Amino acid sequence: MTASATQLTAGRPWGAGRLAPYPTTVRRPHATVTVDPDTQLGVFLDGRGQVIEMGKHGTSSGTETNTTTNSDSAPDQGHDQDSEQD
């Protein structure tokens, strides 16, 4: 190989035109999160090590039902889904 064959030409990466600034960030009041060994829930602590409340969140559940038709020849399968959130 000659010296000219091993040289690379600097160019702009193809994805550089797709870059955008990060969105504005929001500072959260907690400093660390640990797991309570008894409840297995996250415990949020502030910078002084005091427990802080991070608010409540909802729960959700869902069900899915499989259906099969024409099982004596080529089966045709489908399914139904529903969900519930509070």
Rosetta constraint file for C-alpha pairs under 8 A:
AtomPair CA 1 CA 5 HARMONIC 6.27 0.50
AtomPair CA 1 CA 6 HARMONIC 7.20 0.50
AtomPair CA 2 CA 6 HARMONIC 6.87 0.50
AtomPair CA 3 CA 7 HARMONIC 6.68 0.50
AtomPair CA 12 CA 16 HARMONIC 6.97 0.50
AtomPair CA 15 CA 19 HARMONIC 6.99 0.50
AtomPair CA 29 CA 46 HARMONIC 6.36 0.50
AtomPair CA 30 CA 44 HARMONIC 5.94 0.50
AtomPair CA 30 CA 45 HARMONIC 5.43 0.50
AtomPair CA 30 CA 46 HARMONIC 4.46 0.50
AtomPair CA 30 CA 47 HARMONIC 6.85 0.50
AtomPair CA 30 CA 52 HARMONIC 7.33 0.50
AtomPair CA 31 CA 44 HARMONIC 7.51 0.50
AtomPair CA 31 CA 45 HARMONIC 5.86 0.50
AtomPair CA 31 CA 46 HARMONIC 4.88 0.50
AtomPair CA 31 CA 47 HARMONIC 5.19 0.50
AtomPair CA 32 CA 44 HARMONIC 6.05 0.50
AtomPair CA 32 CA 45 HARMONIC 5.40 0.50
AtomPair CA 32 CA 46 HARMONIC 6.85 0.50
AtomPair CA 32 CA 47 HARMONIC 7.85 0.50
AtomPair CA 33 CA 42 HARMONIC 6.24 0.50
AtomPair CA 33 CA 43 HARMONIC 5.50 0.50
AtomPair CA 33 CA 44 HARMONIC 4.61 0.50
AtomPair CA 33 CA 45 HARMONIC 6.20 0.50
AtomPair CA 34 CA 42 HARMONIC 5.60 0.50
AtomPair CA 34 CA 43 HARMONIC 5.19 0.50
AtomPair CA 34 CA 44 HARMONIC 6.65 0.50
AtomPair CA 34 CA 45 HARMONIC 7.97 0.50
AtomPair CA 35 CA 40 HARMONIC 5.71 0.50
AtomPair CA 35 CA 41 HARMONIC 5.48 0.50
AtomPair CA 35 CA 42 HARMONIC 4.57 0.50
AtomPair CA 35 CA 43 HARMONIC 5.81 0.50
AtomPair CA 36 CA 40 HARMONIC 5.13 0.50
AtomPair CA 36 CA 41 HARMONIC 5.54 0.50
AtomPair CA 36 CA 42 HARMONIC 6.31 0.50
AtomPair CA 36 CA 43 HARMONIC 6.40 0.50
AtomPair CA 37 CA 41 HARMONIC 7.86 0.50
AtomPair CA 43 CA 51 HARMONIC 6.82 0.50
AtomPair CA 43 CA 52 HARMONIC 7.88 0.50
AtomPair CA 44 CA 51 HARMONIC 5.71 0.50
AtomPair CA 44 CA 52 HARMONIC 5.68 0.50
AtomPair CA 44 CA 53 HARMONIC 7.08 0.50
AtomPair CA 44 CA 54 HARMONIC 7.16 0.50
AtomPair CA 45 CA 49 HARMONIC 5.18 0.50
AtomPair CA 45 CA 50 HARMONIC 5.24 0.50
AtomPair CA 45 CA 51 HARMONIC 4.52 0.50
AtomPair CA 45 CA 52 HARMONIC 5.72 0.50
AtomPair CA 46 CA 50 HARMONIC 5.47 0.50
AtomPair CA 46 CA 51 HARMONIC 6.50 0.50
AtomPair CA 46 CA 52 HARMONIC 6.49 0.50
AtomPair CA 58 CA 85 HARMONIC 6.84 0.50
AtomPair CA 58 CA 86 HARMONIC 5.24 0.50
AtomPair CA 59 CA 85 HARMONIC 5.84 0.50
AtomPair CA 59 CA 86 HARMONIC 5.77 0.50
AtomPair CA 60 CA 83 HARMONIC 7.11 0.50
AtomPair CA 60 CA 84 HARMONIC 5.52 0.50
AtomPair CA 60 CA 85 HARMONIC 4.20 0.50
AtomPair CA 60 CA 86 HARMONIC 6.45 0.50
AtomPair CA 61 CA 83 HARMONIC 5.76 0.50
AtomPair CA 61 CA 84 HARMONIC 5.48 0.50
AtomPair CA 61 CA 85 HARMONIC 6.63 0.50
AtomPair CA 62 CA 81 HARMONIC 7.27 0.50
AtomPair CA 62 CA 82 HARMONIC 5.68 0.50
AtomPair CA 62 CA 83 HARMONIC 4.13 0.50
AtomPair CA 62 CA 84 HARMONIC 6.21 0.50
AtomPair CA 63 CA 81 HARMONIC 5.87 0.50
AtomPair CA 63 CA 82 HARMONIC 5.69 0.50
AtomPair CA 63 CA 83 HARMONIC 6.51 0.50
AtomPair CA 64 CA 79 HARMONIC 6.75 0.50
AtomPair CA 64 CA 80 HARMONIC 5.61 0.50
AtomPair CA 64 CA 81 HARMONIC 4.56 0.50
AtomPair CA 64 CA 82 HARMONIC 6.75 0.50
AtomPair CA 65 CA 79 HARMONIC 5.41 0.50
AtomPair CA 65 CA 80 HARMONIC 5.23 0.50
AtomPair CA 65 CA 81 HARMONIC 6.63 0.50
AtomPair CA 66 CA 77 HARMONIC 7.26 0.50
AtomPair CA 66 CA 78 HARMONIC 6.03 0.50
AtomPair CA 66 CA 79 HARMONIC 4.36 0.50
AtomPair CA 66 CA 80 HARMONIC 6.68 0.50
AtomPair CA 67 CA 77 HARMONIC 5.68 0.50
AtomPair CA 67 CA 78 HARMONIC 5.25 0.50
AtomPair CA 67 CA 79 HARMONIC 5.54 0.50
AtomPair CA 67 CA 80 HARMONIC 7.98 0.50
AtomPair CA 68 CA 75 HARMONIC 6.43 0.50
AtomPair CA 68 CA 76 HARMONIC 5.75 0.50
AtomPair CA 68 CA 77 HARMONIC 4.59 0.50
AtomPair CA 68 CA 78 HARMONIC 6.59 0.50
AtomPair CA 69 CA 75 HARMONIC 5.97 0.50
AtomPair CA 69 CA 76 HARMONIC 5.37 0.50
AtomPair CA 69 CA 77 HARMONIC 6.54 0.50
AtomPair CA 70 CA 74 HARMONIC 6.73 0.50
AtomPair CA 70 CA 75 HARMONIC 5.34 0.50
AtomPair CA 70 CA 76 HARMONIC 6.50 0.50
AtomPair CA 71 CA 75 HARMONIC 4.97 0.50
AtomPair CA 71 CA 76 HARMONIC 7.71 0.50
